[in-house]
């Protein structure tokens, strides 16, 4: 029962497999459109002895921000298996092949959007982000004023201004993806008037300061709501300008739904805090693929030295006891064969949360999978809280 890359001529079979697995409709027109999306993304499939495709997944590749630099990250999407082949280990075999491929390709992390968190924990993934979604009347933004120049982005326009704001906005966020033209094209759409998706760039005296991409959705015969696909700003004034621009549309849109990163106190700056309700929009998961490299890239105080034991049942190169030391030439990571107690011991899931800064060391200690045997003073300076924001969906 081999696992191999799905060939271009087999992609239609994989799309049909997804349709059956997810019980989602698939017309021939749907199939044509799906085959056109991300043709460069690798698909891995599990085939039975008769050559039937029984399970598979899509592995889009990205450059992900990690500790103020970009490292390779592989997304996982479209994880599906035919009902008649389930509970026979096909998905596990595909993941094993996928992890080997990721490491060979230099990936440091992998991420996915789960249908079930317990299901993907068995493959080493763990919660890495909680995205707050706000729902409020557009009129609730009445205290904001837009003083910037606003321009609607048309199909074919360059993405330079949007890119400048994006880079400034997500500069400190681990997991933010380095945007390429293909990502912008998927966000702003090729037919904005037909799809009713509108992109506006705001500029002040210093240059691009914010942008907002939103879709219009009918909620009655005359009323619409604004579903903000993405809002970004280079500085706080940029956000105030963007919210002031959205307020201009309050006569047409009754309600706005938008997501904002941690650290933006929207409730605190609204005239009436009760106007906005909040829920968690997405719960993506991540896992470290190359632990020694991720540790080596993590900032360490000079002279820091500690041992770390990690349990990773899926990637042998991550599993075991490691000695980490910050020397003049950088951070060195050595694997030890000894069976000695480590200063810090955890599963790969919790180590991933610590590496990304989703949890600080003290927060991670609430997990029964984490054991701290040292004083923790040095480790607390390494595993600190950081903004985390995965910007692409796959």
C-alpha positions as CSV (number, residue, x, y, z in Angstrom):
1,X,0.0,0.0,0.0
2,X,2.4,2.7,-1.2
3,X,2.2,6.5,-0.5
4,X,3.4,8.6,-3.3
5,X,2.8,12.0,-4.9
6,X,-0.5,12.3,-6.8
7,X,0.2,12.9,-10.5
8,X,-1.5,15.8,-12.3
9,X,-3.7,13.4,-14.2
10,X,-4.8,11.9,-10.9
11,X,-5.9,15.3,-9.3
12,X,-9.5,14.8,-10.5
13,X,-9.6,11.5,-8.6
14,X,-8.4,13.3,-5.5
15,X,-11.0,16.1,-5.8
16,X,-13.7,13.4,-6.1
17,X,-12.3,11.6,-3.1
18,X,-12.5,14.9,-1.1
19,X,-16.1,15.4,-2.2
20,X,-17.1,11.9,-1.0
21,X,-15.1,12.1,2.2
22,X,-16.5,15.5,3.2
23,X,-20.0,14.8,1.8
24,X,-19.7,18.0,-0.2
25,X,-21.3,18.5,-3.7
26,X,-19.0,18.5,-6.7
27,X,-20.2,19.5,-10.2
28,X,-18.0,19.3,-13.3
29,X,-17.7,23.1,-13.2
30,X,-16.6,22.9,-9.5
31,X,-14.1,20.2,-10.5
32,X,-12.7,22.4,-13.3
33,X,-12.2,25.4,-10.9
34,X,-10.6,23.2,-8.2
35,X,-8.1,21.8,-10.6
36,X,-7.1,25.3,-11.5
37,X,-6.3,26.4,-7.9
38,X,-2.7,26.0,-6.6
39,X,-1.6,23.6,-9.3
40,X,1.9,23.8,-7.9
41,X,0.9,22.4,-4.5
42,X,2.1,18.9,-3.8
43,X,-0.6,16.2,-3.1
44,X,0.3,13.0,-1.4
45,X,-1.9,9.9,-1.8
46,X,-2.2,6.4,-0.4
47,X,-3.0,3.8,-3.0
48,X,-4.1,0.2,-2.3
49,X,-2.7,-2.9,-4.0
50,X,-5.1,-2.4,-6.9
51,X,-3.9,1.2,-7.5
52,X,-7.0,2.8,-6.0
53,X,-6.5,6.2,-4.4
54,X,-7.8,5.7,-0.8
55,X,-6.6,8.8,1.1
56,X,-4.6,11.9,0.5
57,X,-3.7,15.5,1.5
58,X,-2.4,18.7,0.0
59,X,0.9,20.2,1.1
60,X,1.2,23.9,0.1
61,X,4.5,25.4,0.9
62,X,5.1,28.9,2.4
63,X,7.8,31.0,4.0
64,X,6.7,31.7,7.6
65,X,7.9,34.4,9.9
66,X,9.7,33.0,12.9
67,X,11.7,35.1,15.3
68,X,12.0,38.1,12.9
69,X,13.1,35.9,9.9
70,X,11.4,33.7,7.4
71,X,11.7,29.9,7.5
72,X,10.1,27.2,5.3
73,X,6.7,26.0,6.5
74,X,4.4,23.4,5.0
75,X,0.6,23.6,5.3
76,X,-1.6,20.5,5.4
77,X,-5.0,20.7,3.9
78,X,-7.6,18.5,2.3
79,X,-6.9,15.5,4.6
80,X,-9.4,13.0,3.4
81,X,-10.0,9.2,3.1
82,X,-12.7,7.2,1.5
83,X,-15.2,5.8,4.1
84,X,-14.7,2.2,3.1
85,X,-10.9,2.5,3.8
86,X,-11.0,4.2,7.1
87,X,-9.4,2.9,10.3
88,X,-6.7,1.0,8.4
89,X,-3.8,3.5,8.9
90,X,-3.8,5.2,5.5
91,X,-3.8,8.8,6.9
92,X,-1.0,7.9,9.3
93,X,1.1,6.5,6.5
94,X,0.5,9.6,4.4
95,X,1.6,11.8,7.4
96,X,4.8,9.7,7.9
97,X,5.7,10.3,4.2
98,X,4.7,14.0,4.4
99,X,6.9,14.6,7.4
100,X,9.9,12.9,5.7
101,X,9.3,15.0,2.7
102,X,9.0,18.2,4.8
103,X,12.3,17.6,6.5
104,X,14.1,16.8,3.3
105,X,12.8,20.0,1.9
106,X,14.1,22.1,4.8
107,X,10.7,22.8,6.5
108,X,11.0,24.0,10.1
109,X,7.3,24.0,10.9
110,X,4.0,22.7,9.6
111,X,0.4,24.0,10.2
112,X,-3.2,23.1,9.6
113,X,-6.8,24.0,10.3
114,X,-8.3,21.0,12.2
115,X,-11.8,19.6,12.1
116,X,-10.9,18.0,15.4
117,X,-8.0,19.0,17.7
118,X,-7.7,15.6,19.4
119,X,-7.4,13.9,16.0
120,X,-4.4,15.9,14.9
121,X,-2.7,15.8,18.2
122,X,-1.9,12.2,17.5
123,X,0.3,13.5,14.6
124,X,2.1,16.0,16.9
125,X,0.1,19.1,16.1
126,X,-1.2,21.5,18.8
127,X,-3.2,24.7,19.1
128,X,-1.1,27.7,18.2
129,X,-3.5,30.6,17.8
130,X,-6.8,32.0,18.9
131,X,-8.2,34.6,16.6
132,X,-10.7,37.0,18.1
133,X,-13.7,37.9,15.8
134,X,-15.7,41.0,16.5
135,X,-19.3,41.5,15.5
136,X,-20.7,45.1,15.9
137,X,-22.9,47.6,14.2
138,X,-21.0,49.8,11.8
139,X,-22.5,52.8,13.5
140,X,-20.6,51.8,16.6
141,X,-17.5,53.1,14.8
142,X,-18.8,56.7,14.9
143,X,-16.0,58.0,17.1
144,X,-13.4,57.3,14.4
145,X,-12.5,59.7,11.6
146,X,-10.7,58.8,8.4
147,X,-8.1,61.4,7.6
148,X,-6.2,59.3,5.1
149,X,-6.7,59.2,1.3
150,X,-8.6,56.1,0.3
151,X,-8.2,54.3,-3.1
152,X,-10.0,51.2,-4.2
153,X,-7.7,48.5,-5.6
154,X,-8.8,47.3,-9.1
155,X,-7.9,44.0,-10.8
156,X,-4.4,44.4,-12.3
157,X,-3.3,47.1,-9.9
158,X,0.1,46.4,-8.2
159,X,0.1,45.1,-4.7
160,X,3.0,47.3,-3.5
161,X,1.0,49.4,-1.2
162,X,-0.9,46.5,0.3
163,X,2.4,44.6,0.7
164,X,4.0,47.6,2.6
165,X,1.1,47.7,5.1
166,X,1.1,43.9,5.5
167,X,4.8,43.7,6.1
168,X,4.6,46.5,8.8
169,X,1.5,45.0,10.4
170,X,2.7,41.4,10.7
171,X,6.4,42.1,11.3
172,X,6.4,40.8,14.8
173,X,4.0,37.9,14.4
174,X,5.3,34.4,14.4
175,X,3.6,32.3,11.7
176,X,2.7,35.2,9.5
177,X,3.2,34.1,5.9
178,X,5.4,36.0,3.4
179,X,2.9,37.2,0.9
180,X,3.4,36.5,-2.7
181,X,1.3,37.7,-5.7
182,X,-0.6,34.4,-5.7
183,X,-1.7,35.0,-2.1
184,X,-2.9,38.5,-2.9
185,X,-4.8,37.3,-5.9
186,X,-6.7,34.9,-3.8
187,X,-7.5,37.5,-1.2
188,X,-8.7,40.4,-3.4
189,X,-10.2,38.2,-6.2
190,X,-10.1,38.7,-9.9
191,X,-13.8,39.6,-10.3
192,X,-14.5,41.9,-7.3
193,X,-17.7,43.4,-8.7
194,X,-19.3,40.0,-9.4
195,X,-18.1,38.5,-6.1
196,X,-18.8,41.8,-4.2
197,X,-15.4,41.8,-2.6
198,X,-13.8,45.3,-2.2
199,X,-10.3,46.2,-1.4
200,X,-9.3,49.7,-0.2
201,X,-5.8,51.1,0.4
202,X,-5.4,54.0,2.8
203,X,-2.5,56.4,2.5
204,X,-1.3,59.3,4.7
205,X,1.6,61.7,4.4
206,X,4.1,59.0,5.1
207,X,2.7,56.5,2.6
208,X,0.4,53.4,2.8
209,X,-1.0,53.2,6.3
210,X,-3.8,50.6,6.2
211,X,-6.0,48.5,4.0
212,X,-9.3,46.7,4.4
213,X,-10.7,43.9,2.3
214,X,-14.4,43.1,2.8
215,X,-17.2,41.2,1.2
216,X,-20.9,42.3,1.1
217,X,-23.5,39.9,2.2
218,X,-27.3,40.4,2.1
219,X,-29.1,40.0,5.3
220,X,-32.5,41.3,4.2
221,X,-34.2,43.0,1.3
222,X,-32.4,46.3,1.9
223,X,-29.7,45.6,4.5
224,X,-26.2,44.2,4.1
225,X,-23.5,43.1,6.5
226,X,-19.8,43.7,6.0
227,X,-17.6,40.6,6.3
228,X,-14.0,41.9,6.6
229,X,-11.7,39.4,5.1
230,X,-8.6,41.2,6.3
231,X,-7.7,44.5,7.9
232,X,-4.2,45.6,8.4
233,X,-2.5,48.8,9.5
234,X,1.1,50.1,9.7
235,X,0.5,51.9,13.0
236,X,-2.4,52.7,15.4
237,X,-3.4,55.8,13.5
238,X,-3.8,53.6,10.4
239,X,-6.3,51.4,12.2
240,X,-8.3,54.5,13.4
241,X,-8.4,55.7,9.8
242,X,-9.5,52.3,8.5
243,X,-12.3,52.1,11.1
244,X,-13.3,55.7,10.3
245,X,-13.6,54.7,6.6
246,X,-15.8,51.8,7.5
247,X,-18.0,54.1,9.5
248,X,-18.7,56.1,6.3
249,X,-20.5,53.0,5.0
250,X,-22.9,52.7,8.0
251,X,-25.9,53.8,5.9
252,X,-25.5,50.8,3.6
253,X,-24.1,48.2,6.0
254,X,-25.8,47.5,9.3
255,X,-23.2,45.2,10.8
256,X,-19.5,44.5,10.5
257,X,-17.6,41.3,11.3
258,X,-13.9,41.6,11.5
259,X,-10.9,39.9,13.1
260,X,-8.1,41.7,14.9
261,X,-4.8,40.5,16.3
262,X,-4.0,40.3,20.0
263,X,-3.1,43.6,21.6
264,X,-5.8,45.7,19.8
265,X,-8.2,46.9,22.6
266,X,-11.2,47.4,20.4
267,X,-13.7,47.2,23.3
268,X,-11.7,49.8,25.2
269,X,-11.9,52.4,22.4
270,X,-15.5,52.1,21.3
271,X,-18.0,54.7,22.6
272,X,-20.1,51.8,23.9
273,X,-18.2,48.6,24.7
274,X,-21.4,46.6,24.8
275,X,-21.8,47.2,21.0
276,X,-19.2,44.6,20.1
277,X,-19.5,40.9,20.8
278,X,-16.5,38.6,20.5
279,X,-15.9,35.0,19.7
280,X,-13.0,32.8,18.6
281,X,-12.9,32.7,14.9
282,X,-10.2,30.0,14.2
283,X,-8.1,27.5,16.2
284,X,-5.2,26.5,13.9
285,X,-2.6,24.0,14.9
286,X,1.1,23.7,14.3
287,X,4.0,21.4,14.9
288,X,7.7,21.8,14.8
289,X,9.2,19.6,12.0
290,X,12.9,20.3,12.6
291,X,13.4,20.8,16.3
292,X,17.2,21.4,16.4
293,X,16.9,24.1,13.7
294,X,14.0,25.8,15.5
295,X,15.9,25.9,18.8
296,X,19.0,27.2,17.0
297,X,17.1,30.1,15.5
298,X,15.4,31.0,18.8
299,X,17.0,33.9,20.6
300,X,18.9,32.8,23.7
301,X,20.7,34.9,26.4
302,X,24.5,34.7,26.2
303,X,25.8,31.7,28.1
304,X,22.4,30.0,28.4
305,X,22.7,26.2,28.7
306,X,20.0,23.6,29.4
307,X,18.8,20.2,28.5
308,X,15.5,19.5,26.8
309,X,13.7,16.1,26.5
310,X,11.1,16.0,23.7
311,X,8.6,13.2,23.0
312,X,7.7,13.0,19.3
313,X,6.2,9.7,18.1
314,X,6.0,10.8,14.5
315,X,9.4,12.4,13.7
316,X,12.4,10.5,15.2
317,X,14.8,13.4,14.6
318,X,12.8,15.5,17.1
319,X,12.5,12.7,19.8
320,X,15.0,12.5,22.6
321,X,17.3,14.4,24.9
322,X,19.0,17.6,23.6
323,X,21.7,19.8,25.0
324,X,21.2,23.4,24.1
325,X,23.9,26.1,24.6
326,X,24.3,29.7,23.5
327,X,27.9,30.2,22.5
328,X,29.8,33.0,20.8
329,X,29.1,31.5,17.4
330,X,25.4,31.0,18.1
331,X,23.1,28.5,19.6
332,X,24.3,24.9,19.4
333,X,21.9,21.9,19.7
334,X,23.3,18.5,20.4
335,X,21.4,15.2,20.7
336,X,22.5,13.2,23.8
337,X,22.2,9.4,24.1
338,X,22.0,9.6,27.9
339,X,18.8,8.7,29.7
340,X,19.2,11.4,32.3
341,X,16.5,13.8,33.5
342,X,16.2,17.0,31.5
343,X,15.8,20.5,32.8
344,X,12.6,20.7,30.7
345,X,10.6,17.8,29.4
346,X,7.5,18.0,27.2
347,X,5.7,16.6,24.3
348,X,6.4,18.0,20.8
349,X,3.0,19.7,21.0
350,X,3.9,21.8,24.0
351,X,7.4,22.5,22.7
352,X,5.8,23.8,19.5
353,X,3.7,26.2,21.6
354,X,6.8,27.4,23.5
355,X,8.9,27.8,20.3
356,X,6.2,30.0,18.6
357,X,5.5,32.0,21.8
358,X,1.8,31.0,21.8
359,X,2.5,30.1,25.5
360,X,5.1,31.4,27.8
361,X,6.9,28.9,30.0
362,X,4.7,29.6,33.0
363,X,1.6,29.1,30.9
364,X,2.9,25.8,29.5
365,X,3.5,24.5,33.0
366,X,-0.3,24.2,33.4
367,X,-0.1,21.2,31.0
368,X,0.6,17.8,32.6
369,X,2.8,17.0,29.7
370,X,5.4,19.7,30.8
371,X,7.9,19.1,33.6
372,X,10.4,21.7,34.7
373,X,13.2,20.4,36.8
374,X,15.6,23.4,36.8
375,X,15.0,26.8,38.4
376,X,13.6,28.1,35.2
377,X,15.1,31.5,35.3
378,X,17.0,31.1,32.0
379,X,14.2,29.2,30.3
380,X,11.7,31.9,31.2
381,X,13.9,34.4,29.2
382,X,13.9,32.1,26.2
383,X,10.3,30.9,26.0
384,X,8.5,34.2,26.2
385,X,5.0,35.2,24.9
386,X,5.0,36.5,21.3
387,X,2.3,37.5,18.9
388,X,1.3,34.6,16.7
389,X,-0.9,35.1,13.6
390,X,-1.2,32.6,10.7
391,X,-2.5,34.7,7.9
392,X,-3.3,32.3,5.1
393,X,-6.0,29.6,4.9
394,X,-5.4,26.3,3.2
